[in-house]
Amino acid sequence: MASTAAGKQRIPKVAKVKNKAPAEVQITAEQLLREAKERELELLPPPPKQKITDSEELNDYKLRKRKGFEDNIRKNRTVISNWIKYAQWEESLKEVQRARSIYERALDVDHRNITLWLKYAEMEMKSRQVNHARNIWDRAITILPRVNQFWYKYTYMEEMLGNIAGCRQVFERWMEWEPEEQAWHSYINFELRYKEVDKARSIYENFVMVHPEVKNWIKYATFEEKHGYVARARKVFERAVEFFGEEHVNESLYVAFARFEEKQKEFERVRVIYKYALDRIPKQQAQELFKNYTVFEKRFGDRRGIEDVIVSKRRFQYEEEVKANPHNYDAWFDYLRLVESDADADTVREVYERAIANIPPIQEKRHWRRYIYLWINYALYEELEVKDPERTRQVYQACLELIPHKKFTFAKIWLLYGQFEIRQKNLQNARRGLGTGIGKCPKNKLFKGYIELELQLREFDRCRKLYEKYLEFSPENCTTWIKFAELETILGDTERARAIFELAIGQPRLDMPEVLWKSYIDFEIEQEEYDNTRGLYKRLLQRTQHVKVWISYAQFEMSIDSDDRMQRCRQIYEEANKGMQNCEEKEERLMLLESWRDFEDEFGSFANKERVQKLLPEKVKKRRKITAEDGSDAGWEEYYDYIFPEDAANQPNLKLLAMAKMWKKLQQEDEKEEDEEEEEEGGQQVPQGNEAQDSSESEEQGPAASREQPEKEYDDRDDDDESRSSSDSESDGGDREDDKDKTEETKADTENH
């Protein structure tokens, strides 16, 4: 057993971590690195400087360096920086052949590395190996023709060497690849440096074809202008306008063209260019063009030219608006107002015809309200500006044929047409047109306009017929009845007017019956037919018991110059009050009584005043429950109600309520007086307490002790109350009630004293 135990290998015990919480101070990797840097633990001392004194040491040094470079290259051939460092080191030792060999080996590894080619060529140029450098550039532009840097370096080298023909040849090879714009500009500037203007022009020709942009055409024209070829520059601009056409038109091209012509003092050409451009370029893209055109006209144009610029600009804007939304009639109105102020009649007619051609798509009157004014303005323009009555008549007739009269109509069109015919002294056509309008679509406004027209012509029989037709169409219109009666009154036929009023008030339905009755009553008053007026008031009161009718009736009686007018007026007030006793609207009855009171104050005696004053109600504030729309309780609200004397007599509860209020008021006053007395006697509470204690002791000693103090006399009833209260307090055992009893006893002593 012992050997077995000894043969077993003991496993060391793993230390158990009791506290696994993080340490208070945490150390990060960044902190470790910072401390290592501060202590400079990994810094190695610099190698000692060696001085090479003979060729053997030099060769040994070269061998070590080359071996190190070769080892680095062998480790990773794709790292081009190792190759470049190796070649540059050989170049520093004037070992050009070795450096060239290294570059060639590197190009075999990565022939698309731009930096490698550049370093290789720069080494050859530094070593003045021109042919080698040319060879390298040729190989580079052949393998990587889209790298512009090779071409720039190559052409620069040839130009610096004075090989102009070779440089031009390189440029030509470059242009075959159609490079970016800067390459073309470099070629053009190269030719201009050697005064080869024709060759530069041919380059521009190819350039604008390869890069057909507006700015390149403008540069081409500017080149021609700069070298004094004005005709050629103009030709370039014209070719550019033709080249882009109307589909790809650009405002900068026209602005440059106009400025060119402005420099040549060709102002008419400038104006034509601007107008041509404004007619073809959309408004959003022509802001700069408008601005330049305005500046040009201000500088070189007259007042008419400036106005033309502004008008053309606004016209252009309106054209864009109506093109975007043809049913935007407000834009058409503004556009027409503009062309009417500036253009000729044919142009205005053309715009009007375009505007009225945009008929509203829905046959609803609200969509036609703005549209119909286009026709009205068109007709007025033809009549007032062009003075063409025949064309005006055609406009009105076309408009009237277009309107769907079965669904809706516009009375103003019929009336304007009738007034136009009257201005043309064609009364027959005017009446025919208005009659047609009334027959197709009768309207109140149309009837009123036609009647007004006949009144101005003093055709009263026609007016009567029109009023009859009008009342057949709208018998509930009280205004028409009143106007018809007024017409008969003016003509002196009062019986006819009275008959019209009788017919009117007999209609089963009226829109404003109160106005009609008032007019009828005023008519009878004007005719001084007071009996008829009283009869009208009585008939009206049979229909309605409105307070204003009663007040008006009373005022009418007061306005008559008669002996019994006050008696009649007072009688009316009494009848009104009696009739309105059961009226639910108490405010109306109050209004009647106030009017009666004012009458009595002015004309009545003291007894009558007192009598009316007693009839006035009492204003009381009440509360009532509010119910919301959904039936829930919304709280209470206060309102004022009026209680008339007869109402108070019929409701005994009101008297009981008044007595309860009076009792509550008196009780509040008594409590207030008691509080004031307690405040006044607050300073005498200590002696009163002693007296109360003496009195309690006397009660305990019996009636003999009480007789020994003659200055204190108590009422038997008070003694009973006090003894009863003290016994109650003793049975309850409450200190608070004992104090209260003592206070009451003190009050009793004070009162007896």
C-alpha positions in Angstrom: 0.0 0.0 0.0 2.8 2.3 0.8 4.6 1.6 -2.4 1.5 2.2 -4.4 0.9 5.5 -2.7 4.5 6.5 -3.2 4.3 5.5 -6.9 1.4 7.9 -7.5 2.2 11.3 -8.7 0.9 14.1 -6.6 -1.2 16.6 -8.5 -0.6 20.1 -7.2 -3.7 21.8 -5.8 -5.1 24.7 -7.9 -5.4 27.8 -5.9 -9.0 28.9 -5.5 -9.8 32.5 -6.2 -12.1 33.6 -3.5 -12.6 37.2 -4.7 -13.5 37.3 -8.3 -14.4 40.9 -8.4 -12.4 43.3 -10.7 -9.5 45.0 -9.2 -9.8 48.6 -8.2 -7.0 49.7 -10.6 -7.3 48.3 -14.1 -4.2 48.1 -16.3 -4.8 48.2 -20.1 -2.5 47.1 -22.9 -2.1 50.7 -24.0 -0.8 51.6 -20.5 1.7 48.7 -20.6 3.0 49.9 -24.0 3.2 53.4 -22.8 5.2 52.4 -19.7 7.6 50.3 -21.8 8.1 53.3 -24.1 8.8 55.5 -21.2 11.4 53.1 -19.8 12.9 52.5 -23.2 13.1 48.8 -22.6 13.1 47.8 -26.3 15.4 50.5 -27.7 18.6 49.1 -29.1 21.8 51.2 -29.2 22.6 52.6 -32.7 25.2 50.7 -34.6 28.6 52.2 -34.6 29.6 54.3 -37.6 32.1 52.6 -39.9 34.7 54.4 -42.0 35.7 52.6 -45.2 39.4 53.1 -45.8 40.2 50.7 -48.7 38.5 48.8 -51.6 38.3 45.6 -49.7 36.1 47.1 -47.0 34.0 48.7 -49.7 33.5 45.5 -51.5 32.7 43.8 -48.3 30.1 46.5 -47.5 28.6 46.2 -50.9 28.4 42.5 -50.6 26.6 42.7 -47.2 24.1 45.3 -48.5 23.3 43.4 -51.7 22.9 40.2 -49.7 20.5 42.1 -47.4 18.5 43.5 -50.3 18.4 40.2 -52.1 17.2 38.5 -48.9 14.4 41.0 -48.5 13.4 40.5 -52.2 13.5 36.8 -51.8 11.3 36.9 -48.8 8.5 38.9 -50.5 8.9 39.7 -54.2 5.7 41.6 -54.5 6.8 44.5 -52.2 7.9 47.0 -54.9 9.4 49.3 -52.3 12.2 46.8 -51.6 13.0 46.8 -55.3 13.0 50.6 -55.5 15.2 50.9 -52.5 17.6 48.4 -53.9 17.8 50.1 -57.3 18.2 53.6 -55.7 21.0 52.2 -53.6 22.8 50.9 -56.7 22.1 54.3 -58.4 23.7 56.1 -55.5 26.9 54.0 -56.1 26.8 55.0 -59.8 26.1 51.4 -60.6 23.5 52.4 -63.4 23.7 49.0 -65.1 23.0 47.1 -61.9 20.1 49.5 -61.1 18.7 49.1 -64.6 18.9 45.3 -64.1 17.0 45.6 -60.8 14.3 47.7 -62.4 13.9 45.2 -65.2 13.6 42.4 -62.7 11.0 44.4 -60.8 9.0 45.1 -64.0 8.9 41.3 -64.6 7.3 41.0 -61.2 4.7 43.9 -61.6 4.7 45.7 -65.0 1.5 47.7 -64.1 3.1 49.6 -61.2 3.1 53.3 -62.1 5.7 54.3 -59.5 8.1 51.7 -60.8 8.0 53.1 -64.3 8.3 56.6 -63.1 11.4 55.9 -60.9 13.0 53.9 -63.7 12.5 56.7 -66.3 13.7 59.4 -63.8 16.9 57.4 -63.1 17.6 57.2 -66.8 17.0 60.9 -67.3 19.2 61.8 -64.3 21.9 59.7 -65.8 21.4 61.5 -69.1 20.6 58.3 -70.9 18.0 59.9 -73.3 17.5 57.0 -75.6 17.1 54.6 -72.6 14.5 57.1 -71.2 12.7 57.3 -74.5 12.6 53.5 -74.7 11.2 53.3 -71.1 8.5 56.0 -71.9 7.5 54.2 -75.1 7.2 50.9 -73.3 5.2 52.6 -70.5 2.6 54.4 -72.7 2.2 51.2 -74.8 1.5 49.1 -71.8 -0.5 51.7 -69.8 -1.9 54.2 -72.3 -4.6 55.6 -70.0 -2.0 56.8 -67.4 -1.8 60.5 -68.3 1.2 61.1 -66.1 3.4 59.0 -68.5 2.3 61.2 -71.5 2.8 64.4 -69.6 6.4 63.4 -68.5 7.2 62.1 -72.0 6.1 65.2 -73.8 7.8 67.5 -71.2 11.1 65.6 -71.7 10.9 65.9 -75.5 10.1 69.6 -75.3 12.9 70.2 -72.8 15.3 68.4 -75.2 14.1 70.7 -78.0 12.7 67.8 -80.0 9.5 69.6 -81.1 8.7 67.2 -83.9 9.1 64.2 -81.5 6.9 66.0 -78.9 4.2 66.7 -81.5 4.4 63.1 -82.5 3.9 62.0 -78.9 0.9 64.3 -78.6 -0.6 62.9 -81.8 -0.3 59.4 -80.4 -1.9 60.6 -77.2 -4.8 62.3 -78.9 -5.7 59.0 -80.7 -6.7 57.7 -77.3 -9.1 60.6 -76.8 -7.9 61.6 -73.4 -9.4 64.1 -70.9 -9.9 67.8 -71.7 -6.7 69.0 -70.0 -4.6 66.8 -72.4 -6.1 68.6 -75.4 -5.5 72.0 -73.7 -1.9 71.0 -73.1 -1.5 70.1 -76.8 -3.1 73.4 -77.9 -0.9 75.4 -75.5 2.2 73.6 -76.9 1.3 74.6 -80.5 0.5 78.2 -79.4 3.9 78.4 -77.7 5.5 77.9 -81.1 3.0 80.2 -82.9 1.3 77.3 -84.8 -2.3 78.8 -84.8 -3.5 76.7 -87.7 -2.5 73.5 -86.0 -4.1 74.7 -82.8 -7.3 75.4 -84.7 -7.3 71.9 -86.2 -6.8 70.5 -82.7 -9.8 72.5 -81.5 -11.9 71.1 -84.3 -11.1 67.6 -83.1 -11.4 68.6 -79.5 -15.1 69.9 -79.8 -16.0 66.7 -81.6 -14.4 64.4 -79.0 -15.8 66.5 -76.1 -18.9 68.2 -77.4 -19.7 70.5 -74.5 -20.9 74.1 -74.5 -17.9 75.3 -72.6 -15.5 73.8 -75.2 -17.3 75.5 -78.1 -17.1 78.8 -76.2 -13.3 78.2 -75.6 -12.9 77.6 -79.3 -14.8 80.8 -80.2 -12.8 82.7 -77.6 -9.6 81.4 -79.2 -10.6 82.7 -82.6 -11.6 86.0 -81.1 -8.4 86.3 -79.2 -6.3 85.9 -82.3 -8.4 88.4 -84.2 -10.5 86.1 -86.3 -13.9 87.7 -85.7 -15.7 86.0 -88.6 -14.3 82.6 -87.6 -15.5 83.2 -84.0 -19.0 84.1 -85.2 -19.0 81.0 -87.4 -18.0 78.9 -84.4 -20.9 80.2 -82.4 -23.3 79.6 -85.2 -22.0 76.1 -85.7 -22.5 75.5 -81.9 -26.1 76.7 -82.0 -26.7 74.4 -84.9 -24.9 71.5 -83.3 -26.9 71.6 -80.1 -30.2 72.5 -81.7 -33.4 73.1 -79.7 -33.3 69.9 -77.8 -30.0 70.5 -75.9 -30.1 74.3 -75.9 -28.1 76.0 -73.2 -28.3 79.6 -72.0 -24.6 80.0 -71.4 -23.9 79.5 -75.1 -26.3 82.3 -76.0 -25.0 84.5 -73.3 -21.5 84.1 -74.6 -22.6 84.6 -78.2 -24.5 87.8 -77.2 -21.5 89.1 -75.3 -19.2 88.5 -78.3 -21.6 90.4 -80.6 -21.8 93.2 -78.0 -18.0 93.5 -78.0 -18.3 93.9 -81.8 -20.9 96.7 -81.4 -23.5 94.6 -83.2 -26.4 95.5 -80.9 -29.2 94.4 -83.3 -27.5 91.0 -83.5 -27.4 90.9 -79.7 -31.1 91.7 -79.4 -32.0 89.0 -82.0 -29.9 86.4 -80.1 -31.5 87.1 -76.8 -35.0 87.0 -78.2 -34.2 83.8 -80.1 -32.9 82.2 -77.0 -35.8 83.4 -74.8 -38.3 81.8 -77.2 -36.6 78.4 -76.9 -35.3 78.0 -73.4 -37.6 77.1 -70.5 -38.1 79.7 -67.9 -36.3 77.8 -65.1 -33.2 77.6 -67.2 -33.2 81.2 -68.5 -32.7 83.3 -65.4 -29.2 84.4 -66.3 -30.3 85.0 -69.9 -33.1 87.4 -68.7 -30.7 89.1 -66.4 -28.1 89.7 -69.1 -30.8 90.8 -71.6 -32.1 93.4 -69.1 -28.7 94.7 -68.4 -28.0 95.0 -72.2 -31.2 96.9 -72.8 -30.5 99.3 -70.0 -27.1 100.0 -71.3 -27.7 100.2 -75.1 -31.5 100.1 -75.6 -34.3 102.8 -75.4 -37.3 102.8 -73.2 -39.3 100.7 -75.6 -36.6 98.1 -75.6 -36.5 97.9 -71.8 -40.3 97.5 -71.7 -40.0 94.7 -74.3 -37.6 92.9 -72.1 -39.8 93.1 -69.1 -42.9 92.2 -71.1 -41.2 89.3 -72.8 -40.0 88.0 -69.5 -43.4 88.1 -67.9 -45.0 86.7 -71.0 -42.6 83.8 -70.9 -43.5 83.2 -67.2 -47.2 83.2 -68.0 -46.7 80.8 -70.9 -45.0 78.4 -68.6 -47.7 78.6 -66.1 -50.6 78.1 -68.5 -48.7 75.3 -70.2 -48.2 73.5 -66.8 -51.9 73.9 -65.9 -54.3 75.1 -68.7 -57.2 75.4 -66.2 -55.4 77.9 -64.1 -57.7 80.8 -65.0 -56.0 83.3 -62.7 -52.8 82.8 -64.8 -54.8 83.4 -68.0 -56.2 86.6 -66.5 -52.7 87.9 -65.8 -51.5 86.8 -69.2 -54.4 88.5 -71.0 -53.9 91.7 -69.0 -50.3 91.8 -70.1 -50.9 91.2 -73.8 -53.8 93.7 -73.8 -51.5 96.4 -72.6 -48.8 95.7 -75.2 -49.8 93.5 -78.1 -52.0 94.1 -81.1 -55.6 92.9 -81.4 -54.9 89.7 -83.3 -52.4 88.5 -80.7 -54.9 89.3 -77.9 -57.7 87.5 -79.7 -55.4 84.5 -80.2 -54.6 84.4 -76.4 -58.4 84.8 -75.6 -59.3 81.9 -77.9 -56.6 79.7 -76.3 -58.0 80.6 -72.9 -61.7 80.0 -73.5 -60.8 76.7 -75.2 -60.0 75.3 -71.7 -63.6 74.4 -70.7 -63.9 73.1 -67.2 -64.1 69.3 -67.2 -66.9 69.1 -64.6 -70.3 70.7 -65.2 -70.6 72.2 -61.7 -71.1 75.9 -61.2 -68.2 76.4 -58.8 -65.8 75.2 -61.4 -67.2 77.6 -64.0 -67.2 80.8 -61.9 -63.7 81.9 -62.9 -64.0 80.5 -66.4 -67.0 82.6 -67.3 -65.1 85.8 -66.7 -62.8 85.0 -69.6 -65.8 85.3 -71.9 -66.9 88.5 -70.2 -63.5 90.1 -70.5 -63.3 88.9 -74.1 -66.6 90.5 -75.0 -65.7 93.8 -73.2 -62.4 93.9 -75.0 -64.0 93.5 -78.3 -66.6 96.2 -77.5 -64.5 98.8 -75.8 -61.0 98.4 -77.1 -61.4 97.0 -80.6 -64.9 98.6 -81.0 -66.2 95.6 -83.0 -69.9 95.2 -82.0 -70.6 92.3 -84.4 -67.7 90.3 -83.0 -68.9 91.2 -79.5 -72.3 89.8 -80.3 -70.8 86.6 -81.5 -68.7 86.3 -78.3 -71.9 86.6 -76.2 -73.9 84.2 -78.3 -71.1 81.6 -78.3 -70.8 81.9 -74.5 -74.6 81.5 -74.0 -74.6 78.4 -76.2 -71.7 76.9 -74.3 -73.3 77.2 -70.8 -75.3 74.1 -69.8 -78.5 76.0 -68.8 -80.3 72.9 -67.8 -77.9 72.4 -64.9 -76.9 76.0 -64.0 -76.6 79.4 -65.6 -75.1 82.8 -65.1 -77.5 85.7 -64.9 -74.7 88.2 -65.3 -74.1 86.9 -68.9 -77.7 87.4 -69.9 -77.8 90.9 -68.3 -74.5 92.0 -69.9 -75.8 90.8 -73.3 -79.0 92.7 -72.9 -77.2 95.9 -71.8 -74.8 95.5 -74.8 -77.8 95.4 -77.2 -79.3 98.4 -75.6 -76.0 100.3 -76.0 -76.2 99.3 -79.7 -79.8 100.7 -79.7 -81.2 97.3 -80.5 -83.9 97.0 -77.9 -85.7 94.2 -79.7 -82.6 91.9 -79.4 -82.1 92.9 -75.8 -85.7 91.9 -74.8 -85.5 88.8 -76.8 -82.2 87.7 -75.1 -83.5 88.5 -71.6 -86.8 86.8 -72.3 -84.9 83.7 -73.6 -82.9 83.7 -70.4 -86.0 83.8 -68.2 -87.6 81.1 -70.3 -84.6 78.8 -70.2 -83.5 79.3 -66.6 -85.4 81.8 -64.5 -83.4 83.4 -61.7 -84.0 86.1 -59.2 -81.1 88.2 -60.4 -82.3 87.9 -64.0 -85.8 89.0 -63.1 -84.5 91.9 -61.1 -82.2 93.0 -63.9 -84.9 92.8 -66.6 -87.4 94.7 -64.4 -84.8 97.4 -63.7 -84.2 97.7 -67.4 -87.9 98.2 -68.2 -88.2 100.6 -65.3 -85.4 102.7 -66.8 -87.3 102.6 -70.1 -90.5 103.6 -68.3 -92.3 100.5 -69.7 -94.6 100.0 -66.6 -97.0 97.6 -68.3 -94.0 95.3 -69.1 -92.9 95.7 -65.5 -96.3 94.5 -64.3 -96.1 91.5 -66.5 -92.5 90.7 -65.4 -93.5 91.0 -61.7 -96.4 88.6 -62.3 -94.0 86.1 -64.0 -91.5 86.7 -61.2 -94.2 85.9 -58.5 -95.3 82.9 -60.4 -91.7 81.6 -60.3 -91.1 82.6 -56.6 -94.3 83.3 -54.7 -92.5 83.1 -51.3 -90.2 86.1 -52.1 -91.4 88.9 -49.9 -89.1 91.4 -51.4 -90.8 91.0 -54.8 -94.2 91.5 -53.4 -93.1 94.7 -51.6 -91.4 96.0 -54.8 -94.5 95.3 -56.8 -96.7 97.1 -54.3 -94.3 100.0 -54.2 -94.4 100.3 -58.0 -98.2 100.5 -57.9 -98.0 103.0 -55.1 -95.6 105.2 -57.1 -98.0 104.9 -60.1 -100.8 106.1 -57.7 -102.9 102.9 -57.8 -103.3 102.3 -54.1 -106.2 99.8 -54.5 -104.0 97.7 -56.7 -101.1 98.0 -54.2 -103.4 97.0 -51.3 -104.7 94.0 -53.3 -101.1 93.0 -53.9 -100.3 93.2 -50.2 -103.4 91.1 -49.5 -102.3 88.5 -51.9 -98.9 88.5 -50.4 -99.9 87.9 -46.8 -102.3 85.2 -47.9 -99.4 83.1 -49.3 -98.9 79.8 -47.4 -95.1 80.2 -47.3 -93.0 83.3 -47.1 -89.3 83.8 -46.6 -89.6 87.1 -44.6 -93.2 87.5 -43.4 -92.3 90.1 -40.7 -90.9 92.4 -43.4 -94.0 92.0 -45.5 -96.4 92.8 -42.7 -94.3 95.8 -41.7 -94.3 97.1 -45.3 -98.1 96.6 -45.5 -98.6 98.4 -42.2 -96.3 101.3 -43.2 -98.2 101.5 -46.5 -101.6 101.9 -44.6 -100.0 104.5 -42.3 -98.8 106.5 -45.2 -102.2 106.4 -46.7 -103.6 107.5 -43.2 -105.9 104.6 -43.2 -105.7 104.1 -39.4 -108.7 101.7 -39.1 -107.1 99.5 -41.7 -103.9 99.6 -39.8 -105.6 98.6 -36.6 -107.2 95.7 -38.4 -103.8 94.6 -39.8 -102.3 94.7 -36.3 -105.2 92.6 -35.0 -104.9 90.1 -37.8 -101.2 89.9 -37.3 -101.7 89.3 -33.5 -104.0 86.4 -34.3 -101.1 84.8 -36.1 -98.3 85.7 -33.6 -98.1 87.0 -30.1 -94.6 88.4 -30.5 -93.7 91.2 -28.1 -92.4 93.5 -30.8 -95.8 93.4 -32.5 -97.5 94.5 -29.3 -94.9 97.3 -28.7 -95.2 98.4 -32.3 -99.0 98.4 -32.0 -98.8 100.5 -28.9 -96.4 103.0 -30.5 -98.7 103.3 -33.5 -101.6 104.3 -31.2 -99.4 106.9 -29.5 -98.3 108.3 -32.9 -101.9 109.1 -33.9 -103.0 112.6 -33.0 -106.3 111.8 -31.1 -107.7 112.4 -27.7 -108.0 108.8 -26.5 -104.6 107.7 -27.7 -103.1 107.2 -24.2 -106.1 105.2 -23.2 -105.8 103.0 -26.3 -102.1 102.6 -25.8 -102.6 101.6 -22.1 -105.3 99.2 -23.1 -103.0 97.5 -25.7 -100.3 97.1 -23.0 -102.8 95.5 -20.7 -104.1 93.1 -23.4 -100.5 92.3 -24.2 -99.6 91.6 -20.6 -102.7 89.4 -20.2 -102.0 87.5 -23.4 -98.3 86.9 -22.5 -98.9 85.6 -19.0 -98.7 82.0 -20.2 -95.7 82.8 -22.5 -92.6 80.7 -21.8 -90.2 83.4 -23.0 -90.1 85.5 -19.8 -87.6 87.9 -21.4 -90.2 89.0 -24.0 -92.7 89.6 -21.3 -90.1 91.6 -19.3 -89.4 93.6 -22.5 -93.1 94.4 -22.8 -93.4 95.5 -19.1 -90.3 97.7 -19.4 -91.8 99.4 -22.5 -95.0 99.9 -20.6 -93.1 101.3 -17.6 -91.3 103.8 -19.9 -94.6 104.8 -21.4 -96.1 105.4 -17.9 -93.0 107.2 -16.7 -93.4 109.7 -19.6 -97.2 110.0 -19.8 -98.8 108.2 -16.8 -99.9 109.1 -13.3 -98.2 108.0 -10.1 -100.9 105.3 -9.5 -100.3 103.8 -13.0 -96.6 103.9 -12.4 -97.0 102.0 -9.1 -99.3 99.5 -10.8 -96.8 98.8 -13.5 -94.0 98.6 -11.1 -95.8 95.9 -9.1 -96.1 93.8 -12.3 -92.3 93.7 -12.8 -90.7 90.4 -12.0 -88.0 89.6 -9.5 -84.6 88.5 -10.9 -83.2 85.4 -9.2 -80.2 83.3 -9.8 -80.7 79.5 -10.3 -78.7 76.5 -11.0 -79.5 73.7 -13.5 -77.9 70.5 -14.5 -76.0 70.3 -17.8 -76.1 67.2 -19.9 -73.4 66.5 -22.5 -74.2 65.3 -26.0 -73.4 61.7 -25.1 -75.9 61.8 -22.2 -73.3 62.1 -19.5 -73.4 64.6 -16.6 -71.5 67.8 -17.5 -71.9 69.6 -14.2 -74.1 72.6 -13.2 -74.5 76.1 -14.6 -76.0 79.2 -13.2 -78.7 81.3 -15.0 -81.0 84.1 -14.2 -84.8 83.6 -14.0 -87.6 86.0 -13.7 -90.4 85.4 -11.1 -93.5 87.4 -11.8 -95.9 88.3 -8.9 -98.7 86.0 -10.1 -96.1 83.2 -10.4 -95.0 83.8 -6.8 -98.6 83.7 -5.5 -99.3 80.4 -7.4 -96.2 78.7 -6.0 -96.2 78.7 -2.1 -92.9 76.9 -2.0 -91.2 80.1 -3.2 -92.5 81.9 0.0 -91.2 79.1 2.2 -87.9 79.3 0.4 -87.7 83.1 1.0 -88.5 82.5 4.7 -85.7 79.9 5.0 -83.3 82.3 3.4 -84.3 85.0 5.9 -83.9 82.7 8.9 -80.4 81.6 7.6 -79.4 85.3 7.3 -80.6 86.1 10.8 -78.7 83.1 12.2 -75.5 84.2 10.5 -75.9 87.7 12.0 -76.4 86.3 15.5 -73.3 84.1 15.2 -71.4 87.1 14.1 -72.5 89.2 17.1 -71.6 86.4 19.5 -68.1 86.1 18.0 -67.7 89.9 18.4 -68.7 89.7 22.1 -66.3 86.9 22.8 -63.5 88.9 21.2 -64.4 91.9 23.4 -64.5 89.8 26.6 -61.3 87.9 25.9 -59.3 90.1 28.3 -61.6 89.3 31.3 -61.5 85.5 31.0 -59.2 84.9 34.1 -61.4 86.6 36.8 -64.5 85.1 35.2 -62.9 81.7 35.6 -62.4 82.3 39.3 -66.0 83.4 39.7 -67.1 80.3 37.9 -65.1 78.2 40.3 -66.6 80.0 43.3 -70.1 79.4 41.9 -69.5 75.7 41.4 -68.3 75.5 45.1 -71.4 77.3 46.3 -73.6 74.8 44.4 -71.8 71.9 46.2 -72.3 73.6 49.7 -76.1 73.9 49.1 -78.6 76.7 49.0 -77.4 78.2 52.3 -74.0 78.9 50.9 -75.6 80.5 47.9 -77.7 82.9 50.0 -74.5 84.1 51.8 -73.5 85.7 48.5 -76.3 88.2 47.7 -74.4 89.8 44.7 -74.8 86.6 42.7 -78.4 85.8 41.7 -79.2 83.0 39.4 -82.3 82.1 37.6 -83.8 78.7 38.5 -83.9 77.7 35.0 -80.2 78.6 34.6 -79.3 76.6 37.7 -81.1 73.6 36.4 -79.4 73.9 33.0 -76.0 74.3 34.6 -76.4 71.4 37.0 -77.7 69.2 34.1 -74.7 70.2 32.0 -72.3 69.5 34.8 -73.8 66.1 35.5 -73.6 65.2 31.8 -70.0 66.3 31.6 -69.1 64.2 34.7 -70.8 61.1 33.3 -68.9 61.5 30.0 -65.6 62.3 31.7 -64.6 64.6 28.9 -62.3 67.5 29.7 -63.4 69.5 26.6 -67.0 69.5 27.6 -66.1 70.6 31.2 -64.3 73.6 29.8 -67.3 74.4 27.6 -69.7 74.3 30.7 -67.3 76.5 32.7 -67.4 79.0 29.8 -71.2 79.0 29.7 -71.3 79.5 33.5 -69.0 82.4 33.2 -71.2 83.9 30.5 -74.2 83.5 32.8 -72.5 85.2 35.7 -71.5 88.1 33.5 -75.0 88.6 32.2 -76.5 88.5 35.7 -73.9 91.0 36.9 
